Amino acid sequence: MSEYVKFAHELADASGKVIRKYFRSKMTVEDKPDDSPVTVADQQTESVMRQMISEKYPEHAILGEEHGYQATGSRWKWVLDPIDGTRSFVAGMPIFGTLIALLDREVPQLGVIDMPILRERWFGFRKRECYFYPSQDDRKPTSCMVSKQKKVEQSILYSADPDMFNNFQKPRFDQVSAQAKLVRFGGDCYNYGLLASGFIDLVIEADLKSYDVMALVPVVESAGGIISDWQGSSDFGDEWDGCVVAAASLELHAQALSLLQTD
């Protein structure tokens, strides 16, 4: 796995170079069929990573947000989201990231949350450690640990966007947010890195896709956190409904699930 770890960092380094070239520049923004925006930066960034993977590991499968699924029959699959938070990217906000995951038989083994403009990075290795790589070149990576907050009423809760919840989900989210100590919106994948580092206690979201979540799983879990759907399942496969709860402790996770499931 050490070879895959090194290569995942190389993918993140390469994607950041492409993204920084386009950040805060004039470009065309197109709307995909689901009304989400896409830019040439999204497409080129994923293309660069896919080419690197195909050259290094031609037998590996690849799933990416922009260019779809390349099936090979391999047990190994790379899952890529070149710009998680394209709306922030388009608006010139630096809190978007690149998500890179490597799955073994559909189980995420390693995950990268790379913040190309902030030049921060989280790297999670399943059942091992999570590391934060700071922007300062003279500072070494540090091991991450969640806050271990156990009570909803003392928790900091984040979600990317209140509009991500449908009419059924929003009242359930509100039941949690009404009890949380602090509720904020925005951040996209950055929230999960901050949860791994102990600054955010709870993230609740909906309407996500496989490429939005696979890299987050090793980061959150290797830092001591819990991540699941709203029913408590950690299976983000074909039957997954796109909902996520990430928490800093088993106790906090259980409280959030109870509130989310209350009619």
KOLNU-150332 format. One record per residue: y, z, x of N, C-alpha, C in turn. Coordinates in steps of 0.1 Angstrom, whole numbers, plus 5000, padded with zeros to 4 digits. Example, Ala and Ser with C-alpha at 12.3 -4.5 7.8 and 13.67 -1.06 7.14 Angstrom:
residues 2
+--------+------+-------+---------+------+--------+--------+------+-------+
: nnorth :  nup : neast : canorth : caup : caeast : cnorth :  cup : ceast :
+--------+------+-------+---------+------+--------+--------+------+-------+
:   4943 : 5078 :  5132 :    4955 : 5078 :   5123 :   4967 : 5078 :  5132 :
:   4978 : 5071 :  5128 :    4989 : 5071 :   5137 :   5000 : 5079 :  5129 :
+--------+------+-------+---------+------+--------+--------+------+-------+
//
This chain:
residues 263
+--------+------+-------+---------+------+--------+--------+------+-------+
: nnorth :  nup : neast : canorth : caup : caeast : cnorth :  cup : ceast :
+--------+------+-------+---------+------+--------+--------+------+-------+
:   4988 : 5000 :  5008 :    5000 : 5000 :   5000 :   5013 : 5000 :  5009 :
:   5012 : 5005 :  5021 :    5024 : 5005 :   5029 :   5030 : 4991 :  5031 :
:   5021 : 4981 :  5031 :    5026 : 4967 :   5032 :   5034 : 4963 :  5020 :
:   5029 : 4967 :  5008 :    5036 : 4964 :   4995 :   5049 : 4972 :  4994 :
:   5049 : 4984 :  4999 :    5062 : 4992 :   4999 :   5072 : 4985 :  5007 :
:   5069 : 4981 :  5019 :    5078 : 4974 :   5028 :   5083 : 4961 :  5021 :
:   5074 : 4954 :  5015 :    5078 : 4941 :   5009 :   5087 : 4943 :  4997 :
:   5084 : 4954 :  4989 :    5093 : 4957 :   4977 :   5107 : 4960 :  4982 :
:   5109 : 4966 :  4993 :    5123 : 4969 :   4999 :   5129 : 4955 :  5003 :
:   5121 : 4946 :  5008 :    5126 : 4933 :   5012 :   5130 : 4925 :  5000 :
:   5123 : 4926 :  4989 :    5127 : 4920 :   4977 :   5141 : 4925 :  4972 :
:   5142 : 4938 :  4972 :    5155 : 4945 :   4968 :   5166 : 4940 :  4977 :
:   5164 : 4940 :  4990 :    5174 : 4936 :   4999 :   5179 : 4921 :  4996 :
:   5169 : 4913 :  4994 :    5172 : 4899 :   4991 :   5179 : 4897 :  4978 :
:   5175 : 4904 :  4968 :    5182 : 4902 :   4955 :   5196 : 4907 :  4955 :
:   5198 : 4918 :  4963 :    5212 : 4923 :   4964 :   5222 : 4913 :  4970 :
:   5217 : 4906 :  4980 :    5225 : 4896 :   4987 :   5230 : 4885 :  4977 :
:   5221 : 4881 :  4968 :    5224 : 4871 :   4958 :   5234 : 4876 :  4948 :
:   5231 : 4888 :  4943 :    5240 : 4894 :   4933 :   5254 : 4896 :  4938 :
:   5255 : 4902 :  4950 :    5269 : 4905 :   4955 :   5277 : 4892 :  4957 :
:   5271 : 4881 :  4959 :    5278 : 4869 :   4960 :   5285 : 4865 :  4947 :
:   5279 : 4868 :  4936 :    5284 : 4864 :   4923 :   5292 : 4875 :  4916 :
:   5291 : 4887 :  4920 :    5298 : 4898 :   4913 :   5313 : 4897 :  4913 :
:   5318 : 4898 :  4901 :    5333 : 4897 :   4898 :   5338 : 4883 :  4902 :
:   5330 : 4873 :  4900 :    5334 : 4859 :   4902 :   5334 : 4852 :  4889 :
:   5341 : 4841 :  4888 :    5341 : 4833 :   4875 :   5328 : 4825 :  4874 :
:   5321 : 4827 :  4863 :    5308 : 4820 :   4860 :   5306 : 4819 :  4846 :
:   5298 : 4810 :  4842 :    5294 : 4807 :   4828 :   5284 : 4818 :  4823 :
:   5287 : 4823 :  4812 :    5278 : 4833 :   4806 :   5272 : 4827 :  4793 :
:   5258 : 4825 :  4793 :    5251 : 4819 :   4782 :   5244 : 4830 :  4774 :
:   5241 : 4827 :  4761 :    5234 : 4836 :   4753 :   5220 : 4831 :  4751 :
:   5210 : 4841 :  4753 :    5196 : 4837 :   4751 :   5193 : 4838 :  4736 :
:   5181 : 4834 :  4732 :    5178 : 4835 :   4718 :   5179 : 4848 :  4711 :
:   5178 : 4859 :  4719 :    5179 : 4873 :   4714 :   5193 : 4878 :  4715 :
:   5203 : 4869 :  4718 :    5217 : 4871 :   4719 :   5221 : 4880 :  4731 :
:   5212 : 4882 :  4740 :    5215 : 4889 :   4753 :   5221 : 4879 :  4762 :
:   5230 : 4883 :  4771 :    5237 : 4873 :   4780 :   5228 : 4870 :  4792 :
:   5230 : 4859 :  4798 :    5224 : 4855 :   4811 :   5233 : 4847 :  4819 :
:   5233 : 4849 :  4832 :    5242 : 4841 :   4841 :   5233 : 4835 :  4852 :
:   5240 : 4826 :  4860 :    5233 : 4820 :   4871 :   5229 : 4830 :  4881 :
:   5236 : 4842 :  4882 :    5232 : 4852 :   4891 :   5218 : 4858 :  4887 :
:   5216 : 4861 :  4874 :    5203 : 4865 :   4869 :   5192 : 4855 :  4873 :
:   5194 : 4843 :  4871 :    5184 : 4833 :   4873 :   5181 : 4830 :  4887 :
:   5192 : 4830 :  4896 :    5189 : 4827 :   4910 :   5183 : 4839 :  4917 :
:   5187 : 4851 :  4912 :    5182 : 4863 :   4918 :   5167 : 4864 :  4916 :
:   5163 : 4861 :  4904 :    5148 : 4862 :   4901 :   5141 : 4851 :  4908 :
:   5147 : 4839 :  4909 :    5141 : 4828 :   4916 :   5138 : 4831 :  4931 :
:   5148 : 4837 :  4937 :    5146 : 4841 :   4951 :   5134 : 4851 :  4953 :
:   5134 : 4861 :  4944 :    5123 : 4871 :   4945 :   5109 : 4864 :  4942 :
:   5109 : 4856 :  4932 :    5096 : 4849 :   4928 :   5091 : 4840 :  4940 :
:   5100 : 4833 :  4946 :    5096 : 4825 :   4958 :   5091 : 4834 :  4969 :
:   5097 : 4845 :  4972 :    5093 : 4854 :   4982 :   5078 : 4859 :  4979 :
:   5076 : 4863 :  4967 :    5063 : 4868 :   4963 :   5052 : 4857 :  4964 :
:   5056 : 4845 :  4959 :    5046 : 4833 :   4960 :   5043 : 4829 :  4974 :
:   5052 : 4831 :  4983 :    5049 : 4827 :   4997 :   5041 : 4838 :  5004 :
:   5044 : 4851 :  5001 :    5037 : 4862 :   5007 :   5024 : 4865 :  5001 :
:   5024 : 4865 :  4987 :    5011 : 4868 :   4980 :   5009 : 4858 :  4969 :
:   5005 : 4846 :  4973 :    5003 : 4835 :   4963 :   4993 : 4838 :  4952 :
:   4984 : 4848 :  4954 :    4974 : 4851 :   4944 :   4979 : 4861 :  4934 :
:   4991 : 4868 :  4936 :    4996 : 4878 :   4927 :   5003 : 4871 :  4915 :
:   5001 : 4878 :  4904 :    5008 : 4874 :   4891 :   5023 : 4879 :  4892 :
:   5031 : 4872 :  4884 :    5046 : 4875 :   4884 :   5050 : 4875 :  4869 :
:   5057 : 4885 :  4865 :    5064 : 4885 :   4852 :   5079 : 4888 :  4854 :
:   5087 : 4879 :  4850 :    5102 : 4881 :   4852 :   5109 : 4879 :  4839 :
:   5121 : 4885 :  4837 :    5128 : 4884 :   4825 :   5133 : 4869 :  4823 :
:   5137 : 4863 :  4834 :    5143 : 4850 :   4832 :   5134 : 4838 :  4833 :
:   5123 : 4839 :  4840 :    5114 : 4828 :   4842 :   5100 : 4830 :  4837 :
:   5098 : 4841 :  4830 :    5085 : 4842 :   4823 :   5073 : 4847 :  4831 :
:   5061 : 4844 :  4826 :    5049 : 4850 :   4832 :   5041 : 4839 :  4840 :
:   5038 : 4842 :  4852 :    5030 : 4833 :   4860 :   5017 : 4840 :  4862 :
:   5007 : 4837 :  4854 :    4994 : 4844 :   4855 :   4985 : 4838 :  4866 :
:   4978 : 4846 :  4873 :    4969 : 4841 :   4883 :   4955 : 4847 :  4882 :
:   4953 : 4857 :  4873 :    4940 : 4864 :   4872 :   4939 : 4875 :  4882 :
:   4949 : 4878 :  4890 :    4949 : 4888 :   4900 :   4950 : 4902 :  4893 :
:   4945 : 4912 :  4900 :    4947 : 4926 :   4896 :   4961 : 4931 :  4898 :
:   4968 : 4924 :  4907 :    4982 : 4927 :   4911 :   4992 : 4919 :  4904 :
:   5002 : 4925 :  4898 :    5013 : 4918 :   4891 :   5026 : 4924 :  4895 :
:   5036 : 4916 :  4899 :    5049 : 4920 :   4901 :   5057 : 4918 :  4888 :
:   5065 : 4928 :  4884 :    5074 : 4927 :   4872 :   5088 : 4929 :  4877 :
:   5096 : 4919 :  4873 :    5110 : 4918 :   4878 :   5120 : 4917 :  4867 :
:   5131 : 4925 :  4869 :    5143 : 4923 :   4861 :   5155 : 4922 :  4870 :
:   5159 : 4910 :  4873 :    5169 : 4907 :   4883 :   5182 : 4915 :  4881 :
:   5187 : 4915 :  4869 :    5199 : 4923 :   4866 :   5197 : 4930 :  4853 :
:   5194 : 4943 :  4854 :    5192 : 4952 :   4843 :   5206 : 4957 :  4840 :
:   5212 : 4952 :  4829 :    5226 : 4956 :   4826 :   5235 : 4944 :  4828 :
:   5231 : 4932 :  4823 :    5239 : 4920 :   4825 :   5253 : 4921 :  4819 :
:   5254 : 4928 :  4808 :    5267 : 4930 :   4802 :   5276 : 4938 :  4811 :
:   5271 : 4948 :  4818 :    5280 : 4955 :   4828 :   5283 : 4945 :  4839 :
:   5274 : 4938 :  4844 :    5276 : 4928 :   4855 :   5287 : 4918 :  4851 :
:   5286 : 4913 :  4839 :    5296 : 4903 :   4834 :   5310 : 4910 :  4833 :
:   5310 : 4922 :  4829 :    5323 : 4929 :   4827 :   5329 : 4935 :  4840 :
:   5322 : 4933 :  4851 :    5327 : 4937 :   4864 :   5324 : 4952 :  4867 :
:   5315 : 4958 :  4858 :    5311 : 4972 :   4861 :   5300 : 4973 :  4870 :
:   5300 : 4981 :  4880 :    5290 : 4981 :   4891 :   5277 : 4989 :  4888 :
:   5276 : 4994 :  4875 :    5264 : 5002 :   4872 :   5253 : 4994 :  4865 :
:   5249 : 4984 :  4872 :    5237 : 4976 :   4868 :   5228 : 4976 :  4880 :
:   5215 : 4973 :  4877 :    5206 : 4973 :   4888 :   5195 : 4962 :  4888 :
:   5187 : 4962 :  4898 :    5176 : 4953 :   4899 :   5163 : 4961 :  4898 :
:   5154 : 4957 :  4890 :    5142 : 4965 :   4888 :   5130 : 4957 :  4894 :
:   5122 : 4963 :  4902 :    5110 : 4957 :   4908 :   5099 : 4967 :  4907 :
:   5088 : 4962 :  4901 :    5076 : 4970 :   4900 :   5063 : 4962 :  4905 :
:   5054 : 4969 :  4910 :    5041 : 4963 :   4913 :   5030 : 4971 :  4905 :
:   5023 : 4963 :  4897 :    5012 : 4969 :   4889 :   4998 : 4965 :  4894 :
:   4989 : 4975 :  4894 :    4975 : 4973 :   4897 :   4967 : 4975 :  4884 :
:   4962 : 4964 :  4879 :    4954 : 4964 :   4867 :   4963 : 4970 :  4856 :
:   4975 : 4966 :  4855 :    4985 : 4969 :   4845 :   4991 : 4983 :  4846 :
:   4987 : 4991 :  4857 :    4993 : 5004 :   4859 :   5004 : 5003 :  4870 :
:   5016 : 5007 :  4867 :    5027 : 5007 :   4877 :   5024 : 5016 :  4889 :
:   5023 : 5010 :  4901 :    5020 : 5017 :   4913 :   5033 : 5021 :  4921 :
:   5042 : 5012 :  4921 :    5055 : 5015 :   4928 :   5066 : 5008 :  4920 :
:   5078 : 5015 :  4921 :    5089 : 5010 :   4914 :   5102 : 5011 :  4922 :
:   5111 : 5002 :  4920 :    5124 : 5002 :   4927 :   5135 : 5001 :  4917 :
:   5145 : 5009 :  4918 :    5157 : 5008 :   4911 :   5168 : 5006 :  4921 :
:   5173 : 4994 :  4922 :    5182 : 4990 :   4933 :   5196 : 4988 :  4926 :
:   5206 : 4994 :  4931 :    5220 : 4993 :   4926 :   5227 : 4985 :  4937 :
:   5228 : 4971 :  4935 :    5233 : 4963 :   4946 :   5247 : 4964 :  4949 :
:   5256 : 4968 :  4940 :    5270 : 4970 :   4943 :   5273 : 4984 :  4948 :
:   5266 : 4994 :  4943 :    5268 : 5007 :   4948 :   5260 : 5010 :  4961 :
:   5250 : 5001 :  4963 :    5242 : 5001 :   4975 :   5234 : 5014 :  4975 :
:   5229 : 5018 :  4964 :    5220 : 5030 :   4962 :   5207 : 5025 :  4957 :
:   5196 : 5032 :  4960 :    5183 : 5028 :   4957 :   5174 : 5040 :  4955 :
:   5165 : 5038 :  4944 :    5154 : 5048 :   4942 :   5141 : 5041 :  4944 :
:   5132 : 5047 :  4951 :    5119 : 5041 :   4953 :   5108 : 5051 :  4949 :
:   5100 : 5048 :  4939 :    5090 : 5057 :   4934 :   5076 : 5051 :  4937 :
:   5067 : 5060 :  4942 :    5053 : 5056 :   4945 :   5044 : 5065 :  4937 :
:   5036 : 5059 :  4929 :    5027 : 5066 :   4919 :   5019 : 5077 :  4926 :
:   5021 : 5089 :  4920 :    5013 : 5101 :   4924 :   5017 : 5106 :  4938 :
:   5028 : 5101 :  4943 :    5033 : 5105 :   4956 :   5048 : 5110 :  4954 :
:   5057 : 5105 :  4962 :    5071 : 5109 :   4962 :   5080 : 5099 :  4957 :
:   5092 : 5103 :  4953 :    5103 : 5094 :   4949 :   5114 : 5097 :  4959 :
:   5120 : 5086 :  4964 :    5130 : 5087 :   4974 :   5143 : 5080 :  4970 :
:   5154 : 5087 :  4973 :    5168 : 5081 :   4970 :   5173 : 5076 :  4984 :
:   5178 : 5064 :  4984 :    5184 : 5058 :   4996 :   5199 : 5057 :  4993 :
:   5207 : 5065 :  5000 :    5222 : 5065 :   4997 :   5229 : 5053 :  5004 :
:   5241 : 5051 :  4999 :    5249 : 5040 :   5004 :   5253 : 5041 :  5019 :
:   5255 : 5053 :  5023 :    5259 : 5055 :   5037 :   5248 : 5052 :  5047 :
:   5250 : 5043 :  5057 :    5240 : 5039 :   5066 :   5236 : 5051 :  5075 :
:   5245 : 5061 :  5077 :    5241 : 5072 :   5086 :   5234 : 5083 :  5079 :
:   5231 : 5082 :  5066 :    5224 : 5092 :   5059 :   5209 : 5088 :  5056 :
:   5200 : 5097 :  5058 :    5186 : 5093 :   5056 :   5182 : 5094 :  5041 :
:   5171 : 5088 :  5038 :    5166 : 5089 :   5024 :   5162 : 5103 :  5021 :
:   5164 : 5108 :  5009 :    5161 : 5121 :   5005 :   5150 : 5121 :  4994 :
:   5142 : 5131 :  4994 :    5132 : 5132 :   4983 :   5138 : 5136 :  4970 :
:   5134 : 5130 :  4959 :    5140 : 5133 :   4946 :   5131 : 5143 :  4938 :
:   5138 : 5151 :  4930 :    5132 : 5161 :   4921 :   5140 : 5162 :  4909 :
:   5134 : 5161 :  4897 :    5141 : 5162 :   4884 :   5146 : 5177 :  4883 :
:   5155 : 5178 :  4873 :    5162 : 5191 :   4871 :   5152 : 5202 :  4866 :
:   5141 : 5198 :  4860 :    5132 : 5207 :   4853 :   5138 : 5215 :  4841 :
:   5149 : 5209 :  4836 :    5155 : 5215 :   4824 :   5145 : 5215 :  4813 :
:   5144 : 5227 :  4806 :    5134 : 5229 :   4796 :   5139 : 5228 :  4781 :
:   5152 : 5230 :  4780 :    5158 : 5231 :   4766 :   5167 : 5220 :  4762 :
:   5165 : 5214 :  4751 :    5173 : 5203 :   4746 :   5188 : 5208 :  4745 :
:   5190 : 5220 :  4741 :    5204 : 5225 :   4739 :   5212 : 5227 :  4752 :
:   5204 : 5226 :  4763 :    5211 : 5227 :   4776 :   5210 : 5214 :  4784 :
:   5206 : 5204 :  4777 :    5203 : 5191 :   4784 :   5215 : 5181 :  4784 :
:   5215 : 5173 :  4794 :    5224 : 5161 :   4795 :   5216 : 5149 :  4791 :
:   5220 : 5143 :  4780 :    5213 : 5132 :   4774 :   5221 : 5119 :  4776 :
:   5214 : 5108 :  4780 :    5220 : 5095 :   4782 :   5212 : 5085 :  4775 :
:   5219 : 5074 :  4770 :    5213 : 5062 :   4765 :   5222 : 5051 :  4768 :
:   5217 : 5039 :  4770 :    5225 : 5028 :   4774 :   5235 : 5023 :  4764 :
:   5231 : 5023 :  4751 :    5239 : 5017 :   4741 :   5235 : 5023 :  4727 :
:   5244 : 5028 :  4719 :    5240 : 5033 :   4706 :   5235 : 5022 :  4697 :
:   5239 : 5009 :  4700 :    5235 : 4998 :   4691 :   5221 : 4993 :  4694 :
:   5214 : 4999 :  4704 :    5201 : 4995 :   4707 :   5191 : 5001 :  4696 :
:   5195 : 5010 :  4689 :    5187 : 5017 :   4679 :   5188 : 5010 :  4665 :
:   5177 : 5007 :  4658 :    5178 : 5002 :   4645 :   5180 : 5013 :  4635 :
:   5181 : 5009 :  4622 :    5184 : 5018 :   4611 :   5174 : 5030 :  4610 :
:   5162 : 5027 :  4614 :    5151 : 5037 :   4614 :   5152 : 5047 :  4626 :
:   5156 : 5041 :  4637 :    5156 : 5049 :   4650 :   5168 : 5057 :  4651 :
:   5180 : 5052 :  4647 :    5193 : 5059 :   4650 :   5193 : 5073 :  4644 :
:   5189 : 5076 :  4632 :    5189 : 5089 :   4627 :   5180 : 5099 :  4635 :
:   5170 : 5094 :  4640 :    5161 : 5102 :   4648 :   5167 : 5105 :  4662 :
:   5173 : 5095 :  4668 :    5181 : 5098 :   4680 :   5192 : 5108 :  4678 :
:   5199 : 5107 :  4666 :    5210 : 5116 :   4663 :   5205 : 5130 :  4662 :
:   5192 : 5132 :  4658 :    5187 : 5146 :   4657 :   5186 : 5152 :  4670 :
:   5183 : 5144 :  4680 :    5182 : 5149 :   4694 :   5196 : 5151 :  4700 :
:   5205 : 5141 :  4698 :    5218 : 5142 :   4704 :   5226 : 5153 :  4698 :
:   5224 : 5156 :  4685 :    5231 : 5167 :   4679 :   5229 : 5181 :  4685 :
:   5217 : 5182 :  4692 :    5214 : 5194 :   4698 :   5216 : 5195 :  4713 :
:   5218 : 5183 :  4719 :    5220 : 5182 :   4734 :   5234 : 5188 :  4738 :
:   5234 : 5193 :  4750 :    5247 : 5199 :   4755 :   5257 : 5188 :  4758 :
:   5253 : 5177 :  4763 :    5262 : 5166 :   4766 :   5255 : 5153 :  4763 :
:   5262 : 5144 :  4757 :    5256 : 5131 :   4753 :   5266 : 5120 :  4758 :
:   5261 : 5110 :  4765 :    5269 : 5099 :   4770 :   5261 : 5086 :  4769 :
:   5268 : 5075 :  4768 :    5262 : 5062 :   4767 :   5267 : 5053 :  4779 :
:   5258 : 5043 :  4782 :    5261 : 5034 :   4793 :   5251 : 5037 :  4804 :
:   5251 : 5030 :  4815 :    5243 : 5033 :   4827 :   5231 : 5024 :  4829 :
:   5225 : 5020 :  4818 :    5213 : 5012 :   4820 :   5203 : 5018 :  4829 :
:   5197 : 5011 :  4838 :    5186 : 5017 :   4847 :   5191 : 5028 :  4856 :
:   5204 : 5029 :  4858 :    5210 : 5039 :   4867 :   5207 : 5053 :  4861 :
:   5206 : 5054 :  4848 :    5203 : 5067 :   4842 :   5190 : 5073 :  4846 :
:   5180 : 5064 :  4848 :    5167 : 5069 :   4852 :   5166 : 5074 :  4867 :
:   5174 : 5067 :  4875 :    5175 : 5072 :   4889 :   5182 : 5085 :  4889 :
:   5193 : 5087 :  4881 :    5200 : 5100 :   4881 :   5191 : 5111 :  4875 :
:   5182 : 5107 :  4866 :    5173 : 5117 :   4861 :   5163 : 5121 :  4872 :
:   5158 : 5111 :  4879 :    5149 : 5114 :   4890 :   5156 : 5123 :  4901 :
:   5169 : 5122 :  4902 :    5176 : 5130 :   4912 :   5181 : 5143 :  4907 :
:   5179 : 5146 :  4894 :    5182 : 5159 :   4888 :   5195 : 5161 :  4882 :
:   5203 : 5149 :  4880 :    5216 : 5150 :   4874 :   5216 : 5148 :  4859 :
:   5207 : 5140 :  4854 :    5205 : 5138 :   4840 :   5192 : 5144 :  4836 :
:   5191 : 5150 :  4824 :    5179 : 5156 :   4820 :   5170 : 5148 :  4810 :
:   5176 : 5139 :  4803 :    5169 : 5133 :   4792 :   5175 : 5119 :  4790 :
:   5167 : 5109 :  4788 :    5171 : 5095 :   4785 :   5162 : 5091 :  4773 :
:   5169 : 5086 :  4763 :    5162 : 5081 :   4751 :   5167 : 5067 :  4748 :
:   5158 : 5057 :  4747 :    5163 : 5044 :   4744 :   5153 : 5036 :  4735 :
:   5157 : 5024 :  4731 :    5148 : 5016 :   4722 :   5151 : 5001 :  4726 :
:   5144 : 4993 :  4720 :    5146 : 4978 :   4721 :   5144 : 4973 :  4735 :
:   5135 : 4980 :  4743 :    5133 : 4976 :   4757 :   5121 : 4966 :  4758 :
:   5120 : 4959 :  4769 :    5109 : 4950 :   4772 :   5101 : 4956 :  4784 :
:   5090 : 4949 :  4787 :    5081 : 4954 :   4798 :   5089 : 4954 :  4811 :
:   5097 : 4944 :  4814 :    5104 : 4943 :   4826 :   5115 : 4953 :  4827 :
:   5119 : 4959 :  4816 :    5129 : 4970 :   4816 :   5124 : 4983 :  4820 :
:   5110 : 4985 :  4818 :    5105 : 4999 :   4820 :   5095 : 5000 :  4831 :
:   5088 : 4990 :  4835 :    5077 : 4992 :   4845 :   5081 : 4998 :  4858 :
:   5093 : 4994 :  4863 :    5098 : 5000 :   4876 :   5102 : 5014 :  4874 :
:   5106 : 5018 :  4862 :    5111 : 5032 :   4859 :   5100 : 5042 :  4860 :
:   5088 : 5038 :  4856 :    5077 : 5047 :   4854 :   5073 : 5054 :  4868 :
:   5071 : 5047 :  4879 :    5068 : 5054 :   4891 :   5080 : 5063 :  4896 :
:   5092 : 5058 :  4894 :    5104 : 5065 :   4898 :   5105 : 5079 :  4891 :
:   5104 : 5079 :  4878 :    5105 : 5091 :   4870 :   5093 : 5100 :  4873 :
:   5081 : 5095 :  4872 :    5069 : 5103 :   4874 :   5068 : 5109 :  4888 :
:   5071 : 5102 :  4898 :    5069 : 5107 :   4912 :   5080 : 5117 :  4915 :
:   5091 : 5118 :  4907 :    5101 : 5128 :   4909 :   5098 : 5140 :  4900 :
:   5087 : 5140 :  4893 :    5083 : 5152 :   4885 :   5086 : 5151 :  4871 :
:   5092 : 5139 :  4866 :    5095 : 5138 :   4852 :   5084 : 5132 :  4844 :
:   5087 : 5131 :  4831 :    5078 : 5125 :   4821 :   5085 : 5113 :  4814 :
:   5077 : 5102 :  4812 :    5082 : 5091 :   4806 :   5071 : 5085 :  4796 :
:   5075 : 5082 :  4784 :    5066 : 5078 :   4774 :   5073 : 5070 :  4763 :
:   5066 : 5066 :  4753 :    5072 : 5061 :   4741 :   5075 : 5072 :  4732 :
:   5081 : 5070 :  4720 :    5085 : 5081 :   4711 :   5073 : 5088 :  4704 :
:   5061 : 5083 :  4706 :    5049 : 5090 :   4701 :   5042 : 5097 :  4712 :
:   5047 : 5097 :  4725 :    5041 : 5104 :   4736 :   5032 : 5096 :  4744 :
:   5030 : 5083 :  4741 :    5020 : 5075 :   4748 :   5027 : 5069 :  4761 :
:   5020 : 5069 :  4772 :    5025 : 5063 :   4784 :   5020 : 5048 :  4786 :
:   5014 : 5043 :  4776 :    5009 : 5029 :   4776 :   5020 : 5020 :  4771 :
:   5026 : 5012 :  4781 :    5037 : 5003 :   4777 :   5031 : 4989 :  4777 :
:   5020 : 4987 :  4771 :    5013 : 4974 :   4770 :   5018 : 4966 :  4758 :
:   5009 : 4957 :  4753 :    5012 : 4948 :   4743 :   5016 : 4954 :  4730 :
:   5011 : 4966 :  4727 :    5013 : 4973 :   4714 :   5025 : 4982 :  4715 :
:   5032 : 4983 :  4726 :    5044 : 4992 :   4728 :   5055 : 4986 :  4719 :
:   5062 : 4996 :  4713 :    5073 : 4992 :   4704 :   5087 : 4991 :  4710 :
:   5088 : 4993 :  4724 :    5101 : 4992 :   4731 :   5109 : 5005 :  4731 :
:   5103 : 5016 :  4726 :    5110 : 5029 :   4726 :   5106 : 5037 :  4739 :
:   5116 : 5044 :  4744 :    5113 : 5052 :   4756 :   5120 : 5066 :  4755 :
:   5112 : 5076 :  4760 :    5118 : 5089 :   4762 :   5114 : 5093 :  4777 :
:   5124 : 5096 :  4785 :    5122 : 5101 :   4798 :   5129 : 5115 :  4799 :
:   5121 : 5125 :  4804 :    5126 : 5139 :   4804 :   5122 : 5146 :  4817 :
:   5130 : 5156 :  4820 :    5129 : 5164 :   4832 :   5118 : 5174 :  4832 :
:   5111 : 5176 :  4821 :    5101 : 5186 :   4821 :   5092 : 5183 :  4809 :
:   5080 : 5189 :  4809 :    5071 : 5187 :   4798 :   5076 : 5194 :  4785 :
:   5083 : 5205 :  4787 :    5088 : 5213 :   4776 :   5100 : 5205 :  4769 :
:   5109 : 5199 :  4777 :    5120 : 5191 :   4772 :   5114 : 5178 :  4765 :
:   5104 : 5172 :  4771 :    5098 : 5160 :   4765 :   5092 : 5163 :  4752 :
:   5085 : 5175 :  4751 :    5079 : 5178 :   4738 :   5089 : 5181 :  4727 :
:   5100 : 5188 :  4731 :    5111 : 5190 :   4721 :   5117 : 5177 :  4716 :
:   5120 : 5168 :  4725 :    5126 : 5155 :   4722 :   5116 : 5148 :  4712 :
:   5103 : 5147 :  4716 :    5094 : 5140 :   4707 :   5093 : 5146 :  4693 :
:   5094 : 5159 :  4692 :    5093 : 5166 :   4679 :   5105 : 5162 :  4671 :
:   5117 : 5162 :  4677 :    5129 : 5158 :   4669 :   5129 : 5143 :  4665 :
:   5124 : 5135 :  4674 :    5123 : 5120 :   4672 :   5113 : 5117 :  4661 :
:   5103 : 5125 :  4658 :    5093 : 5123 :   4649 :   5096 : 5130 :  4635 :
:   5107 : 5137 :  4634 :    5110 : 5145 :   4622 :   5118 : 5136 :  4613 :
:   5113 : 5135 :  4600 :    5120 : 5127 :   4590 :   5131 : 5134 :  4584 :
+--------+------+-------+---------+------+--------+--------+------+-------+
//
